[in-house]
Amino acid sequence: MNWPSTRHTYTLAMLTVLLLSMALFVQGQDLTLSFQRLSVAQGLSSQQYNHYLRQDSRHFVWISSLNGLNRFDGNEVRQFHSTPGDSTGLADEGIESDFFEDEEGRVWFSTNPAIQCFDYRTGKFKSYSPKFAEGNENTLAYQLLYYDEKQKQFWLIYNDRVALFNPAKPENLVAVDTLKTLFGRGLKMEPVNNGLLLMIPYSNGGQLRKYRPDGELTWKWTFEINDGQDAGTHHFYLQNDSSLWIANQAGLFTASLQNERINQLPEPRLADVAVSSIVPYDQDRLLIATWKDGIYFLNKKSGRISGELLSLEGEYVSGFQYPVDNLHLTSDGVLWVQSEGRGIYFSSLKKRKFQSLLQAEAGYPAEYSQVGDIAEDEHGNLWCLTKAGVIVLDPHGNRLSEFDRLNGPSSLLFGNDPYDIRFDSQGRIWVCNHAGLFVLTQPEGIFLPVPPPVELEMDRPVFTFTYGLPSGKNIAASLKAGLAEVTGPVNYPELKVFPAFGKDSTGYSVGGGNPAGNQYVFSEARKSLVIFSETNGVLEADTIIPFTPNVNTIRFDSLRNCFWIGCTEGLFQLQQNTGRWQLDRFRSFPFASAYSIEIDNKGDLWVSHNKGLGLIRLNSSSINGLNFNLEDGLQSLEFISSSSVKLWDGRLAFGGVNGLNLFDPEQIQLLDEPAHPVITALSVNDGLPLNEDRIASENKGFPGVEKVILPYSQNTINLKFAALEYSSPAHVRYRISLVPTGQPANFSGAMNRNDVTFFNLREGDYTFSLMASNSDGLWSDEVTTLRIIVMPPWYRTWWFYSLIGIVVASGVYWFYRRRLEEVRKEESYKRELAELKQKEAEYKLLVAETETAILRLQMNPHFIFNSMNSINSYILKRDIGTAGEYLGRFSRLMRMILNLAAKKYITVYEEQELLDLYIQTEAMRFEDKFSYEIRIADDLDPDDVLIPTMILQPFVENAIWHGLSSKAGGGKILVEFKIENDSLLCAVEDNGIGRQAAADSQKGKKHESKALGITRKRLELLQKETGHEAHYRIIDLVEPDGSPAGTRVELVIPLI
């Protein structure tokens, strides 16, 4: 088969065509973008009135709405709303102006009632409501127009007047000009030579006013468009000091400011079309948005459309199909499209790297976009095997209509799953699809079926691929019946079953070969890899390697002398080492499946898979890879097995379910716009907001916060962050580190989550560090840090440890002092031991004598003798009752004395009983010559307080015998117990004749009372034992005339 020319003849021409096609692709073709959407579902406060948008110097994007203010960081939208009574919030929900930024980084805008600015240092808003000096305004309606950085003042519209506002003098406005009509959001002001140009939209055209910087009006021009009929102006773009572009309801117009002339562009696609917005795209082109007819590239010099901006939405490509209200192109190359009622759409114009061809369009059958395989002819044309047949494209992707006979319902190929297309050495084109094997033998012909070998005895063996051997033989692989050889005439080929690969052979799904090394690797479906060699025109199986995954593609790598196997379990490498074949998983490939593989001129691997297209750089110092997605210009994220080809000029083509991608690997340029990592929020303990008093830095609002101090009760911390990168936020990567402050950062591996939670941090001083990459894997040099101090719990604070130290030190010191004291006491004890032992006998003897004396004292023989005489006297008088009563009391008293004498201490109550019985007995003997009373104070518990046994009896006896026995009638004894000065006071008082009279009455009698001496010794012993004072005193009572009135004895005893 003879084609018009050979490859070598066309080399120079093809280079010329390629360069021209690349220029056309850049300058004259449509551009397909995959837009992302911001709506209420994505966090936007409202999808209405998102007309104003600005990216500030910190790379946040501010978006207006009718229901609050929005700030977008690429991941999340933060909403700001007005709150009654909050002077640091929005003054009103509706944003009425564009956004401006001053030299301090504050973001300015206006609402109806106020001019407002957002200060990143505080994270809050400040409001100003200035008025004119005359102060006769009834309403408030501010609209900022322009910020003059040199004069540090704003130009604005206030009601119907143009005014100046100086933030340094915020109380008053300076009136500049008066406008007759209010015009809404189309108002715009831009700097021009020696002044400022105010552009005012009218419903029938517009007006331009030029001012000096001081506010003086120097020029004014009012213009009409289309005779004022349905000619409302939407937008202005000032190209230079003398040329203006006007987006109007009636179309696109230009204005010459010098000649004051309006011209309508001759572009027919914009005639009578509502143009809504204009932004500059590059030096030569503008982006023109229409209200309902799409977005276009316009050449500024020719005034003609050079291409359309298309949108890939789902499976289909079409012009932008939603109403466009405004366009914004930010400095990072991201296009923002505001669609009234639908929110914001955005996509990067710089990120696109791949040319997408044959993508499905609405109303066009999807079969034409499923590219199952690709082959290149000697002219550089691309033969694309689709489910609709074969579609032929020229080298720069234009469809060649002369080959349309090869596709469509009339083609025998239509409607069948495509598998393989290949040119053989004789110029024939072979196609395998689900219907069988087809061949095209004439340039002007059609694909005809090739009958299966008659010996197979099957109508549909399902041929999967064909292969040309170095011997010139062509073989066809069947999924059901092994391999067959192509025989017969060139124009009428036949199939013959290969020897040893007949109808009982296993089928083959895909294959690849190294003709120079006589090595061919075919995949037995879900069974094994078979390695063949050709001997005398016959294929022989040399090695069989069990391999059960479904193989999608096999490519030979001449640079590394190995085969790459792409399958449903990833990527494998097959190579021969010391004569043996070795199959290893390529673990640097991160995806589940590999569909098709190509090797570029640098030796790098390009692998299509089920989540995009991957690049594996094998020739770099370390293996690394990139993955490309829809935003990079891929036809879709899903590619088709073994559908790819490397073209003669080094370009690569990969087929997928929605067309094919054609690109030059050496022309792929990654985004050089770095990411800008910032921390956007910090919360504690599962979502609690951070209190401002915990922020220990000058900047109180994120992302400017540098340090926070948290109590131990808030030691679970969640951090949110962003890269402020909008080309493809979902493919941004982060690395984080949390280490003690002062240590070098220890960054984690790359992750795509934009938040992290640290649970139950111990007290300490930490530094959190954040890095980010853009969507093309370029890591920024910026590292954002946040110092986090977690305070210890109270029981691990320095003061608590100090207290514990003091307690421990005190305990040690106390133990030391006590031990020292014990040692000293021990030495003292040894010195005094002899003395104590010597005194012990004396003390015991003294105690025994004292106790015996007490007993003898209590058992006073006189008392006993007299009592017995009294009993005898009662008996002689035959007063048996009184004698019995007296004898009973006497015996009870004796029994009580004997019982209590063995005790060292008795209670006050027991002492009271003893005295009561004793006094009653004595009173009978004295025939009731005296009375007595025993008093116990109310604050004294007689059952709880102890007293030495029978300590008062001797004093009561003295009172009776010496005080009252000689008194003529009316005798009385008083016994008292009370607490006084933390001691027990016991008193015995009588109204007898007194001590002196008693002593005089005893003169000449031999009587010696030992009671006082014994009692004194007992009190001394008590004082030594208790360490508290114990003594008694005797008080002589006298009448007012000085005569004796009795005696009072008081004993002071320690409370026991």
GULUM-402031 format. One record per residue (C-alpha): x, y, z. Coordinates in pm, whole numbers, padded with zeros to 5 digits, always signed. Layout:
<recs>
XYZ;...
</recs>
This chain:
<recs>
+00000+00000+00000;+00152+00336-00106;+00077+00653+00084;+00153+00994-00081;+00492+01037+00083;+00742+00898+00328;+00819+01031+00672;+01164+01158+00572;+01018+01366+00290;+00786+01546+00526;+01016+01604+00822;+01093+01969+00753;+00735+02044+00659;+00606+01877+00973;+00833+02085+01195;+00691+02395+01032;+00337+02267+01078;+00405+02178+01441;+00539+02521+01528;+00247+02682+01350;-00001+02458+01527;+00148+02541+01865;+00116+02910+01787;-00243+02858+01678;-00316+02665+01995;-00190+02955+02202;-00336+03238+01996;-00627+03110+01792;-00792+02805+01948;-01056+02754+02208;-00950+02695+02566;-01130+02432+02771;-01130+02479+03146;-01263+02272+03431;-01437+02521+03658;-01485+02486+04031;-01788+02643+04192;-01848+02848+04502;-02211+02849+04606;-02413+02833+04925;-02343+02460+04932;-01969+02536+04944;-02008+02793+05220;-02087+03115+05034;-02322+03333+05238;-02537+03411+04934;-02536+03353+04557;-02678+03700+04499;-02476+04015+04430;-02132+03854+04428;-02032+04133+04189;-01727+04255+04382;-01423+04034+04428;-01061+04101+04519;-00751+03903+04610;-00558+04095+04876;-00182+04104+04931;-00210+03812+05173;-00376+03614+04888;-00718+03579+05051;-01013+03632+04816;-01292+03865+04934;-01640+03826+04781;-01941+04049+04828;-02302+03936+04866;-02644+04055+04975;-02614+03851+05292;-02278+03928+05445;-01913+03929+05347;-01713+03624+05239;-01340+03548+05262;-01220+03243+05069;-00888+03066+05135;-00910+02793+04871;-01056+02538+05113;-01325+02712+05312;-01532+03028+05305;-01542+03235+05621;-01855+03442+05651;-01882+03779+05825;-02220+03919+05927;-02362+04223+06101;-02466+04187+06465;-02675+04455+06637;-02470+04638+06895;-02135+04502+06773;-01922+04793+06657;-01642+04555+06548;-01856+04369+06292;-02024+04456+05965;-02243+04764+05971;-02480+04611+05716;-02521+04279+05536;-02504+04423+05183;-02160+04508+05036;-02193+04813+04810;-01845+04864+04661;-01530+04707+04532;-01254+04615+04776;-00939+04821+04828;-00623+04768+05029;-00414+05038+05192;-00042+05040+05268;-00105+04883+05611;-00278+04584+05455;-00626+04680+05573;-00910+04581+05340;-01161+04862+05272;-01514+04850+05130;-01846+05017+05190;-02194+04923+05299;-02490+05158+05279;-02450+05302+05631;-02071+05304+05663;-01723+05291+05517;-01553+04989+05669;-01212+04830+05691;-01093+04490+05810;-00771+04492+06011;-00582+04161+06008;-00399+04261+06325;-00718+04254+06529;-00932+04030+06312;-01213+04286+06342;-01385+04557+06144;-01388+04931+06197;-01669+05152+06073;-01674+05517+05966;-01981+05727+05884;-01841+06065+05783;-02060+06349+05661;-02018+06675+05481;-01941+06977+05694;-02284+07128+05633;-02438+06811+05777;-02772+06823+05589;-02780+06458+05476;-03092+06259+05541;-02972+05917+05422;-02649+05726+05424;-02534+05556+05102;-02157+05512+05057;-01984+05357+04755;-01603+05350+04746;-01454+05408+04402;-01077+05433+04431;-00793+05453+04684;-00523+05710+04606;-00207+05566+04764;-00009+05888+04717;-00270+06111+04877;-00378+05834+05119;-00745+05912+05058;-01052+05747+04910;-01273+05865+04627;-01635+05769+04681;-01995+05839+04600;-02204+05960+04893;-02569+05987+04797;-02542+06187+04471;-02204+06351+04530;-01844+06265+04454;-01639+06306+04770;-01297+06251+04928;-01245+06063+05251;-00922+06070+05452;-00899+05785+05709;-00664+06001+05916;-00947+06259+05948;-01250+06032+05947;-01514+06274+06073;-01583+06473+05754;-01613+06426+05381;-01481+06675+05126;-01732+06736+04846;-01581+06728+04496;-01866+06705+04246;-02240+06645+04216;-02397+06379+03997;-02751+06405+03869;-02831+06037+03887;-02726+05737+04095;-02592+05460+03871;-02519+05151+04077;-02240+04899+04060;-02107+04981+03712;-01932+05289+03847;-01558+05272+03811;-01259+05501+03865;-00908+05448+03725;-00591+05662+03723;-00502+05839+03398;-00231+06084+03309;-00226+06361+03572;-00557+06261+03721;-00839+06015+03770;-01113+05907+03530;-01461+05838+03665;-01660+05607+03434;-02035+05627+03482;-02273+05381+03313;-02603+05512+03176;-02899+05320+03046;-02832+05475+02702;-02453+05503+02709;-02242+05665+02973;-02043+05958+03099;-01673+06012+03167;-01536+06269+03412;-01169+06352+03466;-01045+06498+03798;-00717+06627+03927;-00585+06454+04242;-00711+06746+04450;-01067+06693+04320;-01093+06960+04051;-01309+06851+03752;-01111+06909+03429;-01308+06724+03158;-01649+06568+03102;-01795+06371+02812;-02144+06220+02785;-02198+05967+02507;-02488+05767+02365;-02479+05420+02214;-02716+05282+01954;-02915+05605+01963;-02991+05534+02325;-03214+05234+02246;-03158+04934+02476;-02800+05040+02526;-02732+05010+02899;-02362+05003+02985;-02243+04725+03221;-01867+04756+03245;-01562+04961+03143;-01203+04861+03075;-00950+05146+03045;-00678+05018+02811;-00466+05335+02826;-00506+05707+02875;-00679+05749+02541;-00860+05419+02474;-01159+05271+02655;-01352+04945+02605;-01722+04946+02687;-01934+04640+02765;-02286+04732+02664;-02625+04573+02628;-02597+04635+02252;-02251+04480+02213;-01882+04565+02255;-01763+04918+02185;-01444+05121+02200;-01414+05487+02287;-01142+05731+02187;-01101+05978+02471;-00905+06220+02258;-01158+06236+01974;-01462+06167+02189;-01579+05902+01945;-01758+05567+01997;-01696+05270+01766;-01868+04932+01763;-01646+04632+01697;-01704+04452+01368;-01704+04105+01529;-02033+03950+01414;-02059+03712+01711;-02078+04013+01945;-02324+04215+01739;-02643+04281+01931;-02516+04057+02213;-02528+04180+02574;-02164+04211+02680;-02131+04214+03058;-01761+04229+03145;-01410+04281+03007;-01073+04186+03154;-00726+04185+02996;-00591+03832+02931;-00246+03907+02790;-00075+04178+02591;-00278+04108+02277;-00607+03967+02398;-00904+04048+02613;-01152+03816+02778;-01503+03923+02686;-01798+03794+02887;-02149+03804+02749;-02462+03784+02954;-02586+03454+02808;-02371+03373+02505;-02042+03261+02654;-01692+03397+02717;-01451+03476+02431;-01091+03570+02359;-01074+03891+02157;-00772+04015+01968;-00734+04380+02058;-00573+04479+01728;-00813+04309+01491;-01121+04336+01708;-01202+03976+01619;-01274+03677+01838;-00972+03444+01841;-01124+03166+02047;-01385+03070+02298;-01342+02978+02661;-01511+02641+02695;-01621+02464+03009;-01588+02093+03084;-01890+02005+03293;-01947+01637+03355;-01879+01451+03029;-01948+01740+02795;-01762+02045+02670;-01956+02355+02582;-01939+02730+02592;-01991+02880+02936;-02363+02823+02967;-02456+03036+03266;-02532+03410+03271;-02212+03604+03336;-02238+03921+03541;-01870+03997+03596;-01518+03864+03537;-01213+03896+03759;-00862+03781+03665;-00633+03780+03968;-00255+03812+03955;-00204+03437+04003;-00384+03370+03672;-00712+03249+03820;-01028+03354+03639;-01329+03423+03861;-01669+03428+03694;-01964+03576+03880;-02297+03434+03765;-02594+03610+03919;-02797+03368+04127;-02543+03086+04088;-02244+03218+04279;-01881+03211+04164;-01699+02984+03918;-01320+02984+03910;-01037+02814+03720;-00668+02878+03656;-00571+02994+03308;-00205+02914+03379;-00249+02556+03494;-00367+02402+03169;-00091+02188+03012;-00260+01941+02780;-00448+01975+02457;-00777+01786+02474;-00929+01659+02150;-01250+01479+02058;-01419+01568+02384;-01792+01510+02391;-02019+01801+02318;-02383+01833+02408;-02596+01662+02146;-02300+01470+01999;-02287+01088+02042;-02052+00977+02318;-01916+00695+02097;-01701+00950+01910;-01516+01043+02230;-01417+00699+02363;-01067+00663+02225;-00961+00299+02263;-00625+00327+02083;-00417+00567+01871;-00175+00517+01582;+00034+00763+01382;+00076+00751+01004;+00381+00872+00813;+00226+01217+00771;+00199+01264+01147;-00178+01224+01137;-00342+01060+01437;-00571+00763+01370;-00802+00740+01670;-00996+00420+01720;-01323+00502+01894;-01645+00318+01958;-01784+00504+01655;-01500+00391+01429;-01175+00559+01322;-01140+00939+01342;-00833+01093+01179;-00677+01414+01308;-00401+01622+01154;-00077+01680+01357;-00221+01976+01545;-00550+01808+01629;-00788+01921+01356;-01028+01663+01229;-00973+01547+00867;-01320+01522+00721;-01204+01315+00418;-01174+01019+00652;-01522+01050+00804;-01630+00746+00601;-01434+00540+00851;-01668+00625+01138;-02032+00666+01207;-02332+00435+01177;-02234+00339+00821;-01899+00202+00935;-01862-00165+01017;-01668-00056+01325;-01951+00148+01478;-02087+00054+01819;-01817-00195+01924;-01566-00157+02206;-01232-00051+02053;-00914-00247+02139;-00623-00186+01903;-00515+00000+01586;-00180-00052+01410;+00003+00019+01084;+00204-00272+00948;+00519-00263+00735;+00312-00303+00418;+00103+00007+00487;-00209-00177+00595;-00410-00056+00897;-00535-00321+01139;-00817-00268+01385;-00930-00497+01664;-01260-00438+01836;-01522-00645+02005;-01671-00742+01667;-01347-00894+01535;-01042-00810+01321;-01061-00547+01045;-00814-00419+00786;-00786-00114+00561;-00571-00185+00256;-00646+00117+00028;-00627+00488+00126;-00968+00550-00024;-01120+00229+00104;-01301+00122+00416;-01227-00122+00693;-01327-00474+00602;-01353-00774+00835;-01095-01049+00828;-01257-01393+00873;-01131-01602+01164;-00928-01913+01088;-01155-02190+00969;-00992-02441+01202;-01110-02242+01506;-01472-02324+01425;-01597-02008+01596;-01754-01695+01451;-01627-01443+01705;-01291-01520+01869;-01256-01154+01996;-00922-01028+01864;-00748-00796+02109;-00431-00680+01932;-00202-00736+01634;+00176-00743+01628;+00444-00729+01359;+00747-00954+01397;+01094-00861+01261;+01056-01138+01005;+00773-00941+00850;+00502-01170+00978;+00192-01021+01138;+00012-01202+01416;-00327-01145+01567;-00404-01224+01930;-00741-01361+02028;-00894-01349+02372;-01050-01691+02319;-00825-01884+02082;-00458-01789+02119;-00249-01650+01828;-00306-01650+01454;-00075-01564+01163;-00177-01325+00884;-00132-01492+00545;-00258-01442+00193;-00236-01147-00047;-00181-00794+00086;-00525-00676-00017;-00703-00998+00083;-00540-01123+00400;-00635-01446+00572;-00571-01588+00919;-00406-01916+01001;-00368-02060+01348;-00010-02035+01471;+00158-02370+01528;+00107-02485+01887;-00136-02195+01946;-00454-02336+01807;-00809-02341+01930;-00716-02509+02258;-00465-02237+02344;-00516-01978+02613;-00625-01635+02492;-00410-01323+02509;-00530-00975+02608;-00233-00746+02548;+00130-00767+02437;+00454-00580+02384;+00793-00657+02243;+01162-00586+02211;+01233-00677+01848;+01601-00597+01879;+01633-00849+02160;+01387-01099+02011;+01175-01080+02327;+00797-01057+02331;+00574-01049+02637;+00208-01140+02600;-00047-01157+02880;-00263-01465+02922;-00582-01318+03062;-00568-01332+03444;-00330-01624+03433;+00033-01551+03345;+00288-01353+03148;+00434-01551+02857;+00774-01452+02718;+00827-01552+02355;+01111-01551+02106;+01093-01596+01727;+01286-01884+01573;+01262-01943+01199;+00942-01745+01183;+00784-01939+01467;+00707-01800+01814;+00822-02018+02098;+00737-01969+02466;+01060-01943+02666;+00930-01845+03009;+00594-01844+03178;+00548-01629+03490;+00227-01677+03689;+00047-01344+03712;-00324-01321+03795;-00401-00944+03785;-00572-00815+03471;-00295-00668+03252;-00383-00342+03076;-00062-00258+02891;+00296-00377+02824;+00574-00140+02714;+00940-00210+02648;+01190+00041+02793;+01502+00040+02577;+01685+00277+02813;+01658+00037+03107;+01621-00283+02902;+01305-00387+03083;+00933-00426+03030;+00677-00217+03218;+00358-00402+03304;+00049-00193+03383;-00233-00384+03549;-00525-00359+03789;-00287-00389+04084;-00050-00110+03983;+00279-00097+03796;+00536-00379+03768;+00884-00402+03620;+00994-00715+03430;+01364-00753+03357;+01621-01023+03295;+01898-01067+03552;+02172-01324+03494;+01955-01507+03246;+01647-01524+03468;+01336-01313+03440;+01237-01118+03753;+00905-00943+03810;+00889-00671+04079;+00620-00431+04188;+00719-00068+04124;+00630+00072+04465;+00684+00437+04373;+00362+00419+04169;+00089+00532+04411;-00227+00435+04222;-00432+00117+04216;-00431+00065+03838;-00206+00149+03546;-00385+00172+03209;-00128+00276+02953;+00244+00362+02951;+00469+00577+02733;+00836+00670+02776;+00938+01020+02669;+01268+01130+02520;+01413+01194+02865;+01335+00841+02976;+01056+00945+03213;+00741+00736+03241;+00396+00869+03163;+00126+00642+03302;-00248+00685+03259;-00469+00545+03530;-00813+00575+03683;-00740+00907+03858;-00563+01104+03588;-00225+01100+03419;+00096+01043+03611;+00455+01142+03542;+00731+00934+03704;+01074+01095+03678;+01315+00805+03680;+01621+01002+03571;+01624+01250+03858;+01845+01205+04163;+01551+01040+04337;+01236+00888+04191;+00951+01135+04217;+00623+01182+04045;+00341+01415+03961;-00022+01352+03889;-00227+01566+03655;-00602+01616+03670;-00891+01795+03507;-00759+02142+03591;-00444+02056+03392;-00657+02001+03082;-00712+01624+03083;-01000+01492+02874;-01127+01326+03195;-00980+01142+03492;-01054+00805+03331;-00828+00668+03058;-00854+00350+02848;-00625+00048+02869;-00329+00047+02629;-00459+00358+02452;-00152+00571+02388;+00121+00640+02134;+00454+00819+02116;+00473+01031+01802;+00780+01069+01584;+00838+01426+01708;+00840+01318+02075;+00486+01419+02154;+00262+01178+02342;-00107+01102+02300;-00326+00922+02554;-00684+00813+02489;-00963+00815+02742;-01337+00791+02784;-01388+01154+02678;-01137+01213+02402;-00758+01219+02396;-00477+01434+02529;-00197+01544+02297;+00114+01710+02441;+00488+01756+02418;+00649+01644+02747;+00931+01892+02702;+00681+02178+02675;+00496+02094+02998;+00543+02389+03229;+00451+02357+03595;+00298+02642+03787;+00565+02867+03934;+00319+03053+04157;+00410+02934+04507;+00168+02841+04777;+00127+03075+05073;+00071+02860+05382;-00131+03023+05658;-00307+02907+05973;-00669+03013+05946;-00821+02895+06274;-00748+02728+06606;-01004+02557+06825;-00970+02356+07145;-01137+02051+07293;-01341+01936+06994;-01443+02266+06842;-01451+02527+07119;-01338+02863+06976;-01017+03014+07107;-01071+03297+07355;-00894+03616+07257;-00729+03641+07599;-00534+03326+07511;-00358+03502+07221;-00020+03630+07338;+00089+03818+07026;+00032+04167+06890;-00188+04032+06609;-00513+03904+06756;-00666+03759+06441;-00566+03463+06228;-00363+03431+06011;-00143+03679+06198;-00144+03513+06542;+00209+03416+06646;+00164+03271+06995;-00115+03129+07208;-00110+03028+07574;-00357+02758+07674;-00456+02613+08012;-00400+02244+08065;-00776+02188+08052;-00765+02293+07683;-00479+02074+07566;-00658+01913+07268;-00595+02149+06977;-00738+02158+06623;-00560+02372+06364;-00699+02463+06024;-00475+02592+05750;-00471+02683+05383;-00224+02731+05100;-00412+03029+04947;-00366+02856+04611;-00667+02851+04382;-00553+02668+04067;-00670+02335+04211;-00711+02353+04590;-00798+01983+04621;-00449+01892+04497;-00254+02116+04731;-00031+01929+04975;+00087+02017+05326;+00368+01918+05559;+00342+01987+05929;+00566+01973+06233;+00509+02006+06607;+00824+02006+06819;+00936+02166+07145;+01032+02527+07084;+01400+02557+07007;+01428+02223+06828;+01449+02200+06447;+01123+02127+06267;+01051+01762+06190;+00808+01775+05899;+00562+01498+05821;+00505+01346+05481;+00286+01531+05232;-00087+01523+05307;-00391+01680+05144;-00594+01743+05460;-00612+02107+05563;-00653+02047+05933;-00484+01854+06213;-00575+01771+06573;-00324+01718+06851;-00480+01527+07139;-00395+01571+07508;-00074+01768+07471;+00140+01765+07782;+00237+02096+07928;+00519+02259+07739;+00631+02516+07485;+00572+02391+07129;+00627+02532+06780;+00388+02428+06502;+00534+02469+06153;+00348+02451+05822;+00466+02411+05462;+00255+02387+05149;+00291+02305+04781;+00092+02436+04491;-00123+02198+04289;+00174+02108+04065;+00390+01993+04358;+00610+02303+04389;+00689+02346+04759;+00695+02701+04885;+00994+02842+05071;+00750+03004+05313;+00717+02832+05650;+00441+02951+05878;+00488+02897+06249;+00270+02923+06558;+00404+02899+06909;+00174+02702+07139;+00230+02709+07514;+00029+02461+07720;+00034+02552+08086;+00079+02272+08338;-00200+02159+08572;-00185+02309+08919;-00029+01996+09059;+00260+02028+08813;+00327+02399+08853;+00650+02548+08987;+00479+02686+09295;+00329+02345+09375;+00669+02181+09330;+00819+02457+09547;+00560+02390+09813;+00635+02019+09797;+01006+02101+09821;+00947+02319+10125;+00737+02047+10288;+00997+01782+10211;+01281+02005+10328;+01087+02088+10644;+01022+01720+10701;+01388+01639+10654;+01487+01922+10885;+01225+01814+11139;+01349+01456+11118;+01706+01581+11160;+01616+01793+11460;+01411+01515+11611;+01689+01265+11559;+01936+01509+11709;+01704+01560+12001;+01664+01186+12039;+02042+01144+12042;+02073+01415+12304;+01789+01265+12504;+01954+00926+12478;+02280+01068+12611;+02090+01252+12884;+01899+00938+12960;+02220+00744+13003;+02350+01010+13242;+02029+01029+13438;+01952+00660+13431;+02147+00592+13747;+01980+00882+13926;+01640+00770+13806;+01699+00416+13924;+01814+00546+14261;+01514+00774+14295;+01278+00509+14164;+01292+00314+14492;+01251+00634+14691;+00962+00742+14474;+00787+00406+14500;+00840+00406+14875;+00705+00760+14893;+00402+00671+14682;+00339+00360+14893;+00373+00559+15210;+00148+00829+15070;-00118+00583+14960;-00094+00404+15300;-00113+00734+15476;-00417+00824+15269;-00581+00503+15362;-00490+00548+15730;-00602+00906+15703;-00934+00806+15558;-00971+00528+15810;-00917+00776+16094;-00939+00575+16414;-01113+00865+16591;-01382+00866+16324;-01425+00491+16352;-01417+00499+16741;-01669+00780+16760;-01892+00614+16503;-01893+00292+16700;-01977+00484+17026;-02263+00653+16848;-02399+00320+16732;-02363+00180+17084;-02542+00482+17236;-02837+00434+16995;-02857+00071+17095;-02853+00144+17470;-03130+00396+17414;-03318+00117+17240;-03323+00344+16925;-03269+00045+16706;-03389+00218+16382;-03146+00507+16410;-02865+00271+16505;-02943+00055+16202;-02958+00351+15967;-02631+00489+16102;-02466+00149+16080;-02587+00110+15718;-02445+00447+15613;-02122+00377+15797;-02077+00040+15625;-02151+00190+15279;-01897+00466+15345;-01633+00213+15449;-01700+00004+15139;-01675+00308+14909;-01353+00424+15073;-01199+00081+15033;-01309+00058+14667;-01195+00406+14566;-00867+00400+14760;-00718+00164+14497;-00781+00422+14218;-00544+00704+14142;-00817+00927+13998;-01193+00929+14024;-01455+01145+13853;-01599+01455+14013;-01926+01269+14033;-01767+00986+14234;-01597+01241+14462;-01937+01406+14511;-02098+01071+14610;-01820+00997+14859;-01843+01343+15022;-02220+01327+15028;-02222+00993+15213;-01943+01102+15450;-02111+01433+15544;-02449+01263+15594;-02288+01009+15829;-02115+01283+16029;-02433+01490+16037;-02624+01201+16204;-02359+01169+16470;-02375+01545+16539;-02756+01517+16541;-02800+01752+16247;-02609+02033+16411;-02502+02160+16065;-02619+02151+15704;-02418+02116+15379;-02437+02189+15004;-02234+02052+14711;-02229+02274+14399;-02108+02172+14051;-02081+02445+13786;-02305+02413+13478;-02010+02418+13234;-01845+02125+13413;-01931+01766+13319;-01891+01564+13647;-01872+01238+13455;-01590+01359+13230;-01353+01551+13461;-01114+01351+13683;-00986+01440+14030;-00731+01271+14266;-00910+01015+14481;-01062+01155+14804;-00854+01474+14778;-01124+01684+14955;-01227+01450+15240;-00959+01566+15485;-01064+01931+15439;-01432+01845+15490;-01341+01653+15806;-01141+01953+15938;-01435+02181+15865;-01668+01959+16071;-01439+01884+16366;-01248+02207+16397;-01485+02460+16249;-01833+02351+16339;-01811+02111+16638;-01759+02400+16884;-02009+02633+16713;-02342+02673+16883;-02595+02575+16612;-02644+02699+16253;-02334+02539+16109;-02302+02502+15730;-02053+02344+15491;-02027+02439+15118;-01835+02223+14865;-01781+02372+14514;-01646+02239+14182;-01591+02477+13889;-01354+02553+13603;-01142+02862+13636;-00847+02970+13415;-00834+02628+13243;-00800+02452+13582;-01039+02275+13816;-01111+02481+14128;-01237+02274+14427;-01342+02465+14744;-01453+02359+15095;-01605+02643+15298;-01755+02646+15649;-01905+02917+15869;-01740+02781+16185;-01536+02948+16456;-01226+03002+16240;-00879+02860+16252;-00756+03078+16539;-01043+02988+16773;-01009+02622+16684;-00638+02632+16759;-00703+02801+17098;-00957+02535+17190;-00698+02264+17126;-00429+02409+17349;-00303+02159+17601;-00423+01865+17388;-00178+01635+17220;-00303+01634+16858;-00110+01622+16534;-00299+01640+16191;-00107+01493+15904;-00380+01563+15643;-00232+01888+15513;+00117+01737+15468;-00014+01435+15284;-00232+01649+15056;+00061+01880+14980;+00274+01582+14871;-00007+01449+14654;-00042+01784+14477;+00335+01802+14419;+00330+01457+14262;+00031+01561+14044;+00213+01875+13927;+00522+01674+13824;+00309+01421+13643;+00096+01666+13442;+00335+01955+13409;+00063+02195+13523;+00035+02383+13850;-00144+02207+14143;-00173+02367+14490;-00413+02464+14764;-00470+02776+14971;-00657+02842+15301;-00860+03159+15336;-00983+03290+15673;-01333+03435+15640;-01429+03737+15856;-01742+03934+15931;-01762+04306+15840;-01670+04387+16202;-01359+04170+16177;-01482+03875+16381;-01419+03521+16240;-01680+03401+15993;-01536+03062+15903;-01268+02908+15683;-01240+02845+15302;-00994+02601+15147;-00938+02619+14765;-00756+02349+14564;-00637+02430+14208;-00602+02106+14013;-00516+02055+13641;-00804+01952+13422;-00770+01579+13365;
</recs>
